[in-house]
Amino acid sequence: MLIKIQGVKQEEDWGSNFDASLELFGRTWCEGLYEGVTYDDASRCYLTCVIYNNEEGVTIVVPDEPDLDPVFREVLEADRV
């Protein structure tokens, strides 16, 4: 499963993206537990995944756009390898 988060903004503006994070992870995007966050300079995207029970995972591609929630960007940067 590949999720591309288009224009993830402040929590109150997230709409379906916010709902999707709760459905997928049981928590908000900013509260996610991400594995091996990397940054691709060519595409200007963060690449990461969430692993469930060491068996299933979701790959997440987050475009580094100006309106990306700054708290979410900090979470990704803190987990960046």
mmCIF file of the N, C-alpha and C atoms, coordinates in Angstrom:
data_MODEL
# 
_entry.id   MODEL 
# 
loop_
_atom_site.group_PDB 
_atom_site.id 
_atom_site.type_symbol 
_atom_site.label_atom_id 
_atom_site.label_alt_id 
_atom_site.label_comp_id 
_atom_site.label_asym_id 
_atom_site.label_entity_id 
_atom_site.label_seq_id 
_atom_site.pdbx_PDB_ins_code 
_atom_site.Cartn_x 
_atom_site.Cartn_y 
_atom_site.Cartn_z 
_atom_site.occupancy 
_atom_site.B_iso_or_equiv 
_atom_site.pdbx_formal_charge 
_atom_site.auth_seq_id 
_atom_site.auth_comp_id 
_atom_site.auth_asym_id 
_atom_site.auth_atom_id 
_atom_site.pdbx_PDB_model_num 
ATOM 1   N N  . MET A 1 1  ? 0.847  -1.164 0.000  1.00 0.00 ? 1  MET A N  1 
ATOM 2   C CA . MET A 1 1  ? 0.000  0.000  0.000  1.00 0.00 ? 1  MET A CA 1 
ATOM 3   C C  . MET A 1 1  ? 0.894  1.229  0.000  1.00 0.00 ? 1  MET A C  1 
ATOM 4   N N  . LEU A 1 2  ? 0.621  2.181  -0.864 1.00 0.00 ? 2  LEU A N  1 
ATOM 5   C CA . LEU A 1 2  ? 1.386  3.418  -0.947 1.00 0.00 ? 2  LEU A CA 1 
ATOM 6   C C  . LEU A 1 2  ? 0.455  4.578  -0.696 1.00 0.00 ? 2  LEU A C  1 
ATOM 7   N N  . ILE A 1 3  ? 0.821  5.444  0.226  1.00 0.00 ? 3  ILE A N  1 
ATOM 8   C CA . ILE A 1 3  ? 0.007  6.619  0.532  1.00 0.00 ? 3  ILE A CA 1 
ATOM 9   C C  . ILE A 1 3  ? 0.824  7.837  0.175  1.00 0.00 ? 3  ILE A C  1 
ATOM 10  N N  . LYS A 1 4  ? 0.292  8.682  -0.678 1.00 0.00 ? 4  LYS A N  1 
ATOM 11  C CA . LYS A 1 4  ? 0.921  9.966  -0.948 1.00 0.00 ? 4  LYS A CA 1 
ATOM 12  C C  . LYS A 1 4  ? 0.054  11.023 -0.306 1.00 0.00 ? 4  LYS A C  1 
ATOM 13  N N  . ILE A 1 5  ? 0.612  11.731 0.634  1.00 0.00 ? 5  ILE A N  1 
ATOM 14  C CA . ILE A 1 5  ? -0.151 12.720 1.384  1.00 0.00 ? 5  ILE A CA 1 
ATOM 15  C C  . ILE A 1 5  ? -0.017 14.056 0.663  1.00 0.00 ? 5  ILE A C  1 
ATOM 16  N N  . GLN A 1 6  ? -1.058 14.498 0.034  1.00 0.00 ? 6  GLN A N  1 
ATOM 17  C CA . GLN A 1 6  ? -1.035 15.770 -0.676 1.00 0.00 ? 6  GLN A CA 1 
ATOM 18  C C  . GLN A 1 6  ? -1.373 16.898 0.286  1.00 0.00 ? 6  GLN A C  1 
ATOM 19  N N  . GLY A 1 7  ? -0.475 17.845 0.423  1.00 0.00 ? 7  GLY A N  1 
ATOM 20  C CA . GLY A 1 7  ? -0.739 19.055 1.200  1.00 0.00 ? 7  GLY A CA 1 
ATOM 21  C C  . GLY A 1 7  ? -1.237 18.815 2.610  1.00 0.00 ? 7  GLY A C  1 
ATOM 22  N N  . VAL A 1 8  ? -0.581 17.930 3.354  1.00 0.00 ? 8  VAL A N  1 
ATOM 23  C CA . VAL A 1 8  ? -0.972 17.734 4.743  1.00 0.00 ? 8  VAL A CA 1 
ATOM 24  C C  . VAL A 1 8  ? -0.701 19.030 5.479  1.00 0.00 ? 8  VAL A C  1 
ATOM 25  N N  . LYS A 1 9  ? -1.743 19.602 6.050  1.00 0.00 ? 9  LYS A N  1 
ATOM 26  C CA . LYS A 1 9  ? -1.632 20.908 6.698  1.00 0.00 ? 9  LYS A CA 1 
ATOM 27  C C  . LYS A 1 9  ? -1.870 20.766 8.189  1.00 0.00 ? 9  LYS A C  1 
ATOM 28  N N  . GLN A 1 10 ? -2.173 21.863 8.828  1.00 0.00 ? 10 GLN A N  1 
ATOM 29  C CA . GLN A 1 10 ? -2.461 21.843 10.252 1.00 0.00 ? 10 GLN A CA 1 
ATOM 30  C C  . GLN A 1 10 ? -3.574 20.855 10.546 1.00 0.00 ? 10 GLN A C  1 
ATOM 31  N N  . GLU A 1 11 ? -3.550 20.267 11.724 1.00 0.00 ? 11 GLU A N  1 
ATOM 32  C CA . GLU A 1 11 ? -4.483 19.208 12.091 1.00 0.00 ? 11 GLU A CA 1 
ATOM 33  C C  . GLU A 1 11 ? -5.934 19.568 11.805 1.00 0.00 ? 11 GLU A C  1 
ATOM 34  N N  . GLU A 1 12 ? -6.349 20.811 12.123 1.00 0.00 ? 12 GLU A N  1 
ATOM 35  C CA . GLU A 1 12 ? -7.748 21.165 11.928 1.00 0.00 ? 12 GLU A CA 1 
ATOM 36  C C  . GLU A 1 12 ? -8.132 21.239 10.453 1.00 0.00 ? 12 GLU A C  1 
ATOM 37  N N  . ASP A 1 13 ? -7.167 21.286 9.537  1.00 0.00 ? 13 ASP A N  1 
ATOM 38  C CA . ASP A 1 13 ? -7.431 21.357 8.108  1.00 0.00 ? 13 ASP A CA 1 
ATOM 39  C C  . ASP A 1 13 ? -7.233 20.024 7.399  1.00 0.00 ? 13 ASP A C  1 
ATOM 40  N N  . TRP A 1 14 ? -6.912 18.976 8.123  1.00 0.00 ? 14 TRP A N  1 
ATOM 41  C CA . TRP A 1 14 ? -6.509 17.733 7.479  1.00 0.00 ? 14 TRP A CA 1 
ATOM 42  C C  . TRP A 1 14 ? -7.631 16.995 6.779  1.00 0.00 ? 14 TRP A C  1 
ATOM 43  N N  . GLY A 1 15 ? -8.857 17.102 7.271  1.00 0.00 ? 15 GLY A N  1 
ATOM 44  C CA . GLY A 1 15 ? -9.982 16.437 6.620  1.00 0.00 ? 15 GLY A CA 1 
ATOM 45  C C  . GLY A 1 15 ? -9.740 14.955 6.449  1.00 0.00 ? 15 GLY A C  1 
ATOM 46  N N  . SER A 1 16 ? -9.852 14.453 5.207  1.00 0.00 ? 16 SER A N  1 
ATOM 47  C CA . SER A 1 16 ? -9.754 13.017 4.956  1.00 0.00 ? 16 SER A CA 1 
ATOM 48  C C  . SER A 1 16 ? -8.375 12.467 5.295  1.00 0.00 ? 16 SER A C  1 
ATOM 49  N N  . ASN A 1 17 ? -7.303 13.268 5.141  1.00 0.00 ? 17 ASN A N  1 
ATOM 50  C CA . ASN A 1 17 ? -5.967 12.797 5.516  1.00 0.00 ? 17 ASN A CA 1 
ATOM 51  C C  . ASN A 1 17 ? -5.890 12.519 7.019  1.00 0.00 ? 17 ASN A C  1 
ATOM 52  N N  . PHE A 1 18 ? -6.502 13.404 7.801  1.00 0.00 ? 18 PHE A N  1 
ATOM 53  C CA . PHE A 1 18 ? -6.523 13.209 9.251  1.00 0.00 ? 18 PHE A CA 1 
ATOM 54  C C  . PHE A 1 18 ? -7.309 11.945 9.591  1.00 0.00 ? 18 PHE A C  1 
ATOM 55  N N  . ASP A 1 19 ? -8.485 11.768 8.949  1.00 0.00 ? 19 ASP A N  1 
ATOM 56  C CA . ASP A 1 19 ? -9.292 10.573 9.169  1.00 0.00 ? 19 ASP A CA 1 
ATOM 57  C C  . ASP A 1 19 ? -8.539 9.317  8.750  1.00 0.00 ? 19 ASP A C  1 
ATOM 58  N N  . ALA A 1 20 ? -7.807 9.395  7.649  1.00 0.00 ? 20 ALA A N  1 
ATOM 59  C CA . ALA A 1 20 ? -7.044 8.240  7.164  1.00 0.00 ? 20 ALA A CA 1 
ATOM 60  C C  . ALA A 1 20 ? -5.965 7.849  8.165  1.00 0.00 ? 20 ALA A C  1 
ATOM 61  N N  . SER A 1 21 ? -5.298 8.825  8.768  1.00 0.00 ? 21 SER A N  1 
ATOM 62  C CA . SER A 1 21 ? -4.254 8.498  9.732  1.00 0.00 ? 21 SER A CA 1 
ATOM 63  C C  . SER A 1 21 ? -4.842 7.790  10.950 1.00 0.00 ? 21 SER A C  1 
ATOM 64  N N  . LEU A 1 22 ? -5.990 8.236  11.396 1.00 0.00 ? 22 LEU A N  1 
ATOM 65  C CA . LEU A 1 22 ? -6.620 7.577  12.545 1.00 0.00 ? 22 LEU A CA 1 
ATOM 66  C C  . LEU A 1 22 ? -7.041 6.163  12.186 1.00 0.00 ? 22 LEU A C  1 
ATOM 67  N N  . GLU A 1 23 ? -7.555 5.981  10.967 1.00 0.00 ? 23 GLU A N  1 
ATOM 68  C CA . GLU A 1 23 ? -7.985 4.655  10.547 1.00 0.00 ? 23 GLU A CA 1 
ATOM 69  C C  . GLU A 1 23 ? -6.799 3.708  10.384 1.00 0.00 ? 23 GLU A C  1 
ATOM 70  N N  . LEU A 1 24 ? -5.725 4.187  9.763  1.00 0.00 ? 24 LEU A N  1 
ATOM 71  C CA . LEU A 1 24 ? -4.557 3.337  9.506  1.00 0.00 ? 24 LEU A CA 1 
ATOM 72  C C  . LEU A 1 24 ? -3.739 3.060  10.762 1.00 0.00 ? 24 LEU A C  1 
ATOM 73  N N  . PHE A 1 25 ? -3.472 4.114  11.536 1.00 0.00 ? 25 PHE A N  1 
ATOM 74  C CA . PHE A 1 25 ? -2.527 4.004  12.646 1.00 0.00 ? 25 PHE A CA 1 
ATOM 75  C C  . PHE A 1 25 ? -3.170 4.041  14.024 1.00 0.00 ? 25 PHE A C  1 
ATOM 76  N N  . GLY A 1 26 ? -4.408 4.513  14.098 1.00 0.00 ? 26 GLY A N  1 
ATOM 77  C CA . GLY A 1 26 ? -5.031 4.702  15.398 1.00 0.00 ? 26 GLY A CA 1 
ATOM 78  C C  . GLY A 1 26 ? -4.496 5.922  16.114 1.00 0.00 ? 26 GLY A C  1 
ATOM 79  N N  . ARG A 1 27 ? -3.821 6.786  15.381 1.00 0.00 ? 27 ARG A N  1 
ATOM 80  C CA . ARG A 1 27 ? -3.257 8.022  15.921 1.00 0.00 ? 27 ARG A CA 1 
ATOM 81  C C  . ARG A 1 27 ? -3.101 9.030  14.782 1.00 0.00 ? 27 ARG A C  1 
ATOM 82  N N  . THR A 1 28 ? -2.800 10.275 15.116 1.00 0.00 ? 28 THR A N  1 
ATOM 83  C CA . THR A 1 28 ? -2.634 11.299 14.084 1.00 0.00 ? 28 THR A CA 1 
ATOM 84  C C  . THR A 1 28 ? -1.292 11.119 13.383 1.00 0.00 ? 28 THR A C  1 
ATOM 85  N N  . TRP A 1 29 ? -1.119 11.801 12.247 1.00 0.00 ? 29 TRP A N  1 
ATOM 86  C CA . TRP A 1 29 ? 0.151  11.731 11.514 1.00 0.00 ? 29 TRP A CA 1 
ATOM 87  C C  . TRP A 1 29 ? 1.315  12.142 12.423 1.00 0.00 ? 29 TRP A C  1 
ATOM 88  N N  . CYS A 1 30 ? 1.116  13.178 13.227 1.00 0.00 ? 30 CYS A N  1 
ATOM 89  C CA . CYS A 1 30 ? 2.198  13.664 14.087 1.00 0.00 ? 30 CYS A CA 1 
ATOM 90  C C  . CYS A 1 30 ? 2.539  12.699 15.217 1.00 0.00 ? 30 CYS A C  1 
ATOM 91  N N  . GLU A 1 31 ? 1.625  11.812 15.549 1.00 0.00 ? 31 GLU A N  1 
ATOM 92  C CA . GLU A 1 31 ? 1.854  10.841 16.614 1.00 0.00 ? 31 GLU A CA 1 
ATOM 93  C C  . GLU A 1 31 ? 2.330  9.495  16.074 1.00 0.00 ? 31 GLU A C  1 
ATOM 94  N N  . GLY A 1 32 ? 2.521  9.402  14.766 1.00 0.00 ? 32 GLY A N  1 
ATOM 95  C CA . GLY A 1 32 ? 2.913  8.143  14.137 1.00 0.00 ? 32 GLY A CA 1 
ATOM 96  C C  . GLY A 1 32 ? 4.276  7.652  14.583 1.00 0.00 ? 32 GLY A C  1 
ATOM 97  N N  . LEU A 1 33 ? 4.469  6.344  14.545 1.00 0.00 ? 33 LEU A N  1 
ATOM 98  C CA . LEU A 1 33 ? 5.761  5.731  14.863 1.00 0.00 ? 33 LEU A CA 1 
ATOM 99  C C  . LEU A 1 33 ? 6.377  5.288  13.536 1.00 0.00 ? 33 LEU A C  1 
ATOM 100 N N  . TYR A 1 34 ? 7.308  6.060  13.040 1.00 0.00 ? 34 TYR A N  1 
ATOM 101 C CA . TYR A 1 34 ? 7.872  5.851  11.706 1.00 0.00 ? 34 TYR A CA 1 
ATOM 102 C C  . TYR A 1 34 ? 9.210  5.134  11.782 1.00 0.00 ? 34 TYR A C  1 
ATOM 103 N N  . GLU A 1 35 ? 9.473  4.306  10.787 1.00 0.00 ? 35 GLU A N  1 
ATOM 104 C CA . GLU A 1 35 ? 10.709 3.535  10.705 1.00 0.00 ? 35 GLU A CA 1 
ATOM 105 C C  . GLU A 1 35 ? 11.572 4.076  9.576  1.00 0.00 ? 35 GLU A C  1 
ATOM 106 N N  . GLY A 1 36 ? 12.798 4.425  9.871  1.00 0.00 ? 36 GLY A N  1 
ATOM 107 C CA . GLY A 1 36 ? 13.768 4.778  8.837  1.00 0.00 ? 36 GLY A CA 1 
ATOM 108 C C  . GLY A 1 36 ? 13.343 5.883  7.894  1.00 0.00 ? 36 GLY A C  1 
ATOM 109 N N  . VAL A 1 37 ? 13.044 7.060  8.413  1.00 0.00 ? 37 VAL A N  1 
ATOM 110 C CA . VAL A 1 37 ? 12.666 8.183  7.559  1.00 0.00 ? 37 VAL A CA 1 
ATOM 111 C C  . VAL A 1 37 ? 13.883 8.624  6.749  1.00 0.00 ? 37 VAL A C  1 
ATOM 112 N N  . THR A 1 38 ? 13.707 8.731  5.437  1.00 0.00 ? 38 THR A N  1 
ATOM 113 C CA . THR A 1 38 ? 14.746 9.268  4.568  1.00 0.00 ? 38 THR A CA 1 
ATOM 114 C C  . THR A 1 38 ? 14.167 10.434 3.791  1.00 0.00 ? 38 THR A C  1 
ATOM 115 N N  . TYR A 1 39 ? 15.054 11.237 3.208  1.00 0.00 ? 39 TYR A N  1 
ATOM 116 C CA . TYR A 1 39 ? 14.627 12.380 2.400  1.00 0.00 ? 39 TYR A CA 1 
ATOM 117 C C  . TYR A 1 39 ? 15.255 12.245 1.031  1.00 0.00 ? 39 TYR A C  1 
ATOM 118 N N  . ASP A 1 40 ? 14.423 12.309 -0.001 1.00 0.00 ? 40 ASP A N  1 
ATOM 119 C CA . ASP A 1 40 ? 14.896 12.217 -1.374 1.00 0.00 ? 40 ASP A CA 1 
ATOM 120 C C  . ASP A 1 40 ? 14.984 13.617 -1.954 1.00 0.00 ? 40 ASP A C  1 
ATOM 121 N N  . ASP A 1 41 ? 16.214 14.097 -2.179 1.00 0.00 ? 41 ASP A N  1 
ATOM 122 C CA . ASP A 1 41 ? 16.414 15.455 -2.691 1.00 0.00 ? 41 ASP A CA 1 
ATOM 123 C C  . ASP A 1 41 ? 15.835 15.642 -4.088 1.00 0.00 ? 41 ASP A C  1 
ATOM 124 N N  . ALA A 1 42 ? 15.888 14.617 -4.927 1.00 0.00 ? 42 ALA A N  1 
ATOM 125 C CA . ALA A 1 42 ? 15.412 14.741 -6.308 1.00 0.00 ? 42 ALA A CA 1 
ATOM 126 C C  . ALA A 1 42 ? 13.905 14.997 -6.359 1.00 0.00 ? 42 ALA A C  1 
ATOM 127 N N  . SER A 1 43 ? 13.143 14.287 -5.518 1.00 0.00 ? 43 SER A N  1 
ATOM 128 C CA . SER A 1 43 ? 11.687 14.450 -5.540 1.00 0.00 ? 43 SER A CA 1 
ATOM 129 C C  . SER A 1 43 ? 11.186 15.402 -4.460 1.00 0.00 ? 43 SER A C  1 
ATOM 130 N N  . ARG A 1 44 ? 12.090 15.794 -3.539 1.00 0.00 ? 44 ARG A N  1 
ATOM 131 C CA . ARG A 1 44 ? 11.735 16.630 -2.396 1.00 0.00 ? 44 ARG A CA 1 
ATOM 132 C C  . ARG A 1 44 ? 10.616 15.997 -1.581 1.00 0.00 ? 44 ARG A C  1 
ATOM 133 N N  . CYS A 1 45 ? 10.804 14.699 -1.276 1.00 0.00 ? 45 CYS A N  1 
ATOM 134 C CA . CYS A 1 45 ? 9.816  13.944 -0.496 1.00 0.00 ? 45 CYS A CA 1 
ATOM 135 C C  . CYS A 1 45 ? 10.495 13.204 0.647  1.00 0.00 ? 45 CYS A C  1 
ATOM 136 N N  . TYR A 1 46 ? 9.770  13.104 1.754  1.00 0.00 ? 46 TYR A N  1 
ATOM 137 C CA . TYR A 1 46 ? 10.167 12.215 2.839  1.00 0.00 ? 46 TYR A CA 1 
ATOM 138 C C  . TYR A 1 46 ? 9.631  10.828 2.514  1.00 0.00 ? 46 TYR A C  1 
ATOM 139 N N  . LEU A 1 47 ? 10.426 9.816  2.739  1.00 0.00 ? 47 LEU A N  1 
ATOM 140 C CA . LEU A 1 47 ? 10.026 8.421  2.519  1.00 0.00 ? 47 LEU A CA 1 
ATOM 141 C C  . LEU A 1 47 ? 10.162 7.687  3.840  1.00 0.00 ? 47 LEU A C  1 
ATOM 142 N N  . THR A 1 48 ? 9.124  6.990  4.227  1.00 0.00 ? 48 THR A N  1 
ATOM 143 C CA . THR A 1 48 ? 9.153  6.271  5.494  1.00 0.00 ? 48 THR A CA 1 
ATOM 144 C C  . THR A 1 48 ? 8.149  5.129  5.458  1.00 0.00 ? 48 THR A C  1 
ATOM 145 N N  . CYS A 1 49 ? 8.082  4.389  6.543  1.00 0.00 ? 49 CYS A N  1 
ATOM 146 C CA . CYS A 1 49 ? 7.081  3.328  6.636  1.00 0.00 ? 49 CYS A CA 1 
ATOM 147 C C  . CYS A 1 49 ? 6.663  3.157  8.090  1.00 0.00 ? 49 CYS A C  1 
ATOM 148 N N  . VAL A 1 50 ? 5.526  2.519  8.241  1.00 0.00 ? 50 VAL A N  1 
ATOM 149 C CA . VAL A 1 50 ? 5.015  2.132  9.547  1.00 0.00 ? 50 VAL A CA 1 
ATOM 150 C C  . VAL A 1 50 ? 4.869  0.622  9.489  1.00 0.00 ? 50 VAL A C  1 
ATOM 151 N N  . ILE A 1 51 ? 5.426  -0.081 10.467 1.00 0.00 ? 51 ILE A N  1 
ATOM 152 C CA . ILE A 1 51 ? 5.380  -1.545 10.483 1.00 0.00 ? 51 ILE A CA 1 
ATOM 153 C C  . ILE A 1 51 ? 4.449  -1.997 11.609 1.00 0.00 ? 51 ILE A C  1 
ATOM 154 N N  . TYR A 1 52 ? 3.544  -2.893 11.254 1.00 0.00 ? 52 TYR A N  1 
ATOM 155 C CA . TYR A 1 52 ? 2.585  -3.433 12.216 1.00 0.00 ? 52 TYR A CA 1 
ATOM 156 C C  . TYR A 1 52 ? 3.008  -4.842 12.602 1.00 0.00 ? 52 TYR A C  1 
ATOM 157 N N  . ASN A 1 53 ? 3.184  -5.100 13.872 1.00 0.00 ? 53 ASN A N  1 
ATOM 158 C CA . ASN A 1 53 ? 3.473  -6.445 14.393 1.00 0.00 ? 53 ASN A CA 1 
ATOM 159 C C  . ASN A 1 53 ? 4.631  -7.130 13.681 1.00 0.00 ? 53 ASN A C  1 
ATOM 160 N N  . ASN A 1 54 ? 5.575  -6.366 13.162 1.00 0.00 ? 54 ASN A N  1 
ATOM 161 C CA . ASN A 1 54 ? 6.726  -6.898 12.429 1.00 0.00 ? 54 ASN A CA 1 
ATOM 162 C C  . ASN A 1 54 ? 6.324  -7.780 11.256 1.00 0.00 ? 54 ASN A C  1 
ATOM 163 N N  . GLU A 1 55 ? 5.109  -7.634 10.741 1.00 0.00 ? 55 GLU A N  1 
ATOM 164 C CA . GLU A 1 55 ? 4.643  -8.452 9.633  1.00 0.00 ? 55 GLU A CA 1 
ATOM 165 C C  . GLU A 1 55 ? 4.123  -7.633 8.460  1.00 0.00 ? 55 GLU A C  1 
ATOM 166 N N  . GLU A 1 56 ? 3.397  -6.574 8.740  1.00 0.00 ? 56 GLU A N  1 
ATOM 167 C CA . GLU A 1 56 ? 2.787  -5.768 7.691  1.00 0.00 ? 56 GLU A CA 1 
ATOM 168 C C  . GLU A 1 56 ? 3.280  -4.343 7.816  1.00 0.00 ? 56 GLU A C  1 
ATOM 169 N N  . GLY A 1 57 ? 3.402  -3.667 6.688  1.00 0.00 ? 57 GLY A N  1 
ATOM 170 C CA . GLY A 1 57 ? 3.856  -2.293 6.711  1.00 0.00 ? 57 GLY A CA 1 
ATOM 171 C C  . GLY A 1 57 ? 3.146  -1.439 5.687  1.00 0.00 ? 57 GLY A C  1 
ATOM 172 N N  . VAL A 1 58 ? 3.199  -0.143 5.920  1.00 0.00 ? 58 VAL A N  1 
ATOM 173 C CA . VAL A 1 58 ? 2.652  0.842  5.007  1.00 0.00 ? 58 VAL A CA 1 
ATOM 174 C C  . VAL A 1 58 ? 3.785  1.797  4.656  1.00 0.00 ? 58 VAL A C  1 
ATOM 175 N N  . THR A 1 59 ? 4.036  1.971  3.355  1.00 0.00 ? 59 THR A N  1 
ATOM 176 C CA . THR A 1 59 ? 5.032  2.931  2.896  1.00 0.00 ? 59 THR A CA 1 
ATOM 177 C C  . THR A 1 59 ? 4.359  4.289  2.737  1.00 0.00 ? 59 THR A C  1 
ATOM 178 N N  . ILE A 1 60 ? 5.012  5.327  3.214  1.00 0.00 ? 60 ILE A N  1 
ATOM 179 C CA . ILE A 1 60 ? 4.436  6.661  3.170  1.00 0.00 ? 60 ILE A CA 1 
ATOM 180 C C  . ILE A 1 60 ? 5.396  7.594  2.440  1.00 0.00 ? 60 ILE A C  1 
ATOM 181 N N  . VAL A 1 61 ? 4.865  8.326  1.467  1.00 0.00 ? 61 VAL A N  1 
ATOM 182 C CA . VAL A 1 61 ? 5.614  9.330  0.724  1.00 0.00 ? 61 VAL A CA 1 
ATOM 183 C C  . VAL A 1 61 ? 4.992  10.681 1.067  1.00 0.00 ? 61 VAL A C  1 
ATOM 184 N N  . VAL A 1 62 ? 5.782  11.563 1.665  1.00 0.00 ? 62 VAL A N  1 
ATOM 185 C CA . VAL A 1 62 ? 5.284  12.867 2.103  1.00 0.00 ? 62 VAL A CA 1 
ATOM 186 C C  . VAL A 1 62 ? 6.011  13.963 1.328  1.00 0.00 ? 62 VAL A C  1 
ATOM 187 N N  . PRO A 1 63 ? 5.321  14.628 0.384  1.00 0.00 ? 63 PRO A N  1 
ATOM 188 C CA . PRO A 1 63 ? 5.955  15.736 -0.336 1.00 0.00 ? 63 PRO A CA 1 
ATOM 189 C C  . PRO A 1 63 ? 6.329  16.853 0.640  1.00 0.00 ? 63 PRO A C  1 
ATOM 190 N N  . ASP A 1 64 ? 7.546  17.369 0.508  1.00 0.00 ? 64 ASP A N  1 
ATOM 191 C CA . ASP A 1 64 ? 8.012  18.457 1.364  1.00 0.00 ? 64 ASP A CA 1 
ATOM 192 C C  . ASP A 1 64 ? 7.539  19.776 0.758  1.00 0.00 ? 64 ASP A C  1 
ATOM 193 N N  . GLU A 1 65 ? 6.298  20.121 1.054  1.00 0.00 ? 65 GLU A N  1 
ATOM 194 C CA . GLU A 1 65 ? 5.675  21.325 0.515  1.00 0.00 ? 65 GLU A CA 1 
ATOM 195 C C  . GLU A 1 65 ? 5.654  22.412 1.572  1.00 0.00 ? 65 GLU A C  1 
ATOM 196 N N  . PRO A 1 66 ? 5.568  23.674 1.155  1.00 0.00 ? 66 PRO A N  1 
ATOM 197 C CA . PRO A 1 66 ? 5.561  24.772 2.129  1.00 0.00 ? 66 PRO A CA 1 
ATOM 198 C C  . PRO A 1 66 ? 4.438  24.684 3.157  1.00 0.00 ? 66 PRO A C  1 
ATOM 199 N N  . ASP A 1 67 ? 3.292  24.093 2.792  1.00 0.00 ? 67 ASP A N  1 
ATOM 200 C CA . ASP A 1 67 ? 2.177  24.031 3.729  1.00 0.00 ? 67 ASP A CA 1 
ATOM 201 C C  . ASP A 1 67 ? 2.154  22.751 4.563  1.00 0.00 ? 67 ASP A C  1 
ATOM 202 N N  . LEU A 1 68 ? 3.237  21.969 4.520  1.00 0.00 ? 68 LEU A N  1 
ATOM 203 C CA . LEU A 1 68 ? 3.328  20.772 5.368  1.00 0.00 ? 68 LEU A CA 1 
ATOM 204 C C  . LEU A 1 68 ? 3.322  21.211 6.829  1.00 0.00 ? 68 LEU A C  1 
ATOM 205 N N  . ASP A 1 69 ? 2.516  20.558 7.632  1.00 0.00 ? 69 ASP A N  1 
ATOM 206 C CA . ASP A 1 69 ? 2.415  20.893 9.048  1.00 0.00 ? 69 ASP A CA 1 
ATOM 207 C C  . ASP A 1 69 ? 3.811  20.911 9.664  1.00 0.00 ? 69 ASP A C  1 
ATOM 208 N N  . PRO A 1 70 ? 4.221  22.027 10.274 1.00 0.00 ? 70 PRO A N  1 
ATOM 209 C CA . PRO A 1 70 ? 5.576  22.112 10.840 1.00 0.00 ? 70 PRO A CA 1 
ATOM 210 C C  . PRO A 1 70 ? 5.836  21.082 11.936 1.00 0.00 ? 70 PRO A C  1 
ATOM 211 N N  . VAL A 1 71 ? 4.830  20.708 12.688 1.00 0.00 ? 71 VAL A N  1 
ATOM 212 C CA . VAL A 1 71 ? 5.007  19.690 13.727 1.00 0.00 ? 71 VAL A CA 1 
ATOM 213 C C  . VAL A 1 71 ? 5.269  18.337 13.071 1.00 0.00 ? 71 VAL A C  1 
ATOM 214 N N  . PHE A 1 72 ? 4.531  18.025 12.002 1.00 0.00 ? 72 PHE A N  1 
ATOM 215 C CA . PHE A 1 72 ? 4.740  16.778 11.277 1.00 0.00 ? 72 PHE A CA 1 
ATOM 216 C C  . PHE A 1 72 ? 6.134  16.757 10.661 1.00 0.00 ? 72 PHE A C  1 
ATOM 217 N N  . ARG A 1 73 ? 6.589  17.880 10.103 1.00 0.00 ? 73 ARG A N  1 
ATOM 218 C CA . ARG A 1 73 ? 7.941  17.966 9.538  1.00 0.00 ? 73 ARG A CA 1 
ATOM 219 C C  . ARG A 1 73 ? 8.985  17.703 10.628 1.00 0.00 ? 73 ARG A C  1 
ATOM 220 N N  . GLU A 1 74 ? 8.783  18.254 11.828 1.00 0.00 ? 74 GLU A N  1 
ATOM 221 C CA . GLU A 1 74 ? 9.713  18.029 12.937 1.00 0.00 ? 74 GLU A CA 1 
ATOM 222 C C  . GLU A 1 74 ? 9.766  16.549 13.320 1.00 0.00 ? 74 GLU A C  1 
ATOM 223 N N  . VAL A 1 75 ? 8.604  15.890 13.315 1.00 0.00 ? 75 VAL A N  1 
ATOM 224 C CA . VAL A 1 75 ? 8.552  14.461 13.632 1.00 0.00 ? 75 VAL A CA 1 
ATOM 225 C C  . VAL A 1 75 ? 9.370  13.678 12.602 1.00 0.00 ? 75 VAL A C  1 
ATOM 226 N N  . LEU A 1 76 ? 9.162  13.987 11.325 1.00 0.00 ? 76 LEU A N  1 
ATOM 227 C CA . LEU A 1 76 ? 9.896  13.292 10.268 1.00 0.00 ? 76 LEU A CA 1 
ATOM 228 C C  . LEU A 1 76 ? 11.395 13.566 10.370 1.00 0.00 ? 76 LEU A C  1 
ATOM 229 N N  . GLU A 1 77 ? 11.767 14.826 10.596 1.00 0.00 ? 77 GLU A N  1 
ATOM 230 C CA . GLU A 1 77 ? 13.188 15.180 10.716 1.00 0.00 ? 77 GLU A CA 1 
ATOM 231 C C  . GLU A 1 77 ? 13.834 14.496 11.922 1.00 0.00 ? 77 GLU A C  1 
ATOM 232 N N  . ALA A 1 78 ? 13.104 14.369 13.013 1.00 0.00 ? 78 ALA A N  1 
ATOM 233 C CA . ALA A 1 78 ? 13.656 13.738 14.222 1.00 0.00 ? 78 ALA A CA 1 
ATOM 234 C C  . ALA A 1 78 ? 13.945 12.260 13.997 1.00 0.00 ? 78 ALA A C  1 
ATOM 235 N N  . ASP A 1 79 ? 13.156 11.612 13.127 1.00 0.00 ? 79 ASP A N  1 
ATOM 236 C CA . ASP A 1 79 ? 13.341 10.179 12.845 1.00 0.00 ? 79 ASP A CA 1 
ATOM 237 C C  . ASP A 1 79 ? 14.167 9.925  11.609 1.00 0.00 ? 79 ASP A C  1 
ATOM 238 N N  . ARG A 1 80 ? 14.659 10.971 10.980 1.00 0.00 ? 80 ARG A N  1 
ATOM 239 C CA . ARG A 1 80 ? 15.410 10.844 9.732  1.00 0.00 ? 80 ARG A CA 1 
ATOM 240 C C  . ARG A 1 80 ? 16.756 10.161 9.964  1.00 0.00 ? 80 ARG A C  1 
ATOM 241 N N  . VAL A 1 81 ? 17.089 9.221  9.052  1.00 0.00 ? 81 VAL A N  1 
ATOM 242 C CA . VAL A 1 81 ? 18.373 8.516  9.178  1.00 0.00 ? 81 VAL A CA 1 
ATOM 243 C C  . VAL A 1 81 ? 19.398 9.080  8.225  1.00 0.00 ? 81 VAL A C  1 
# 
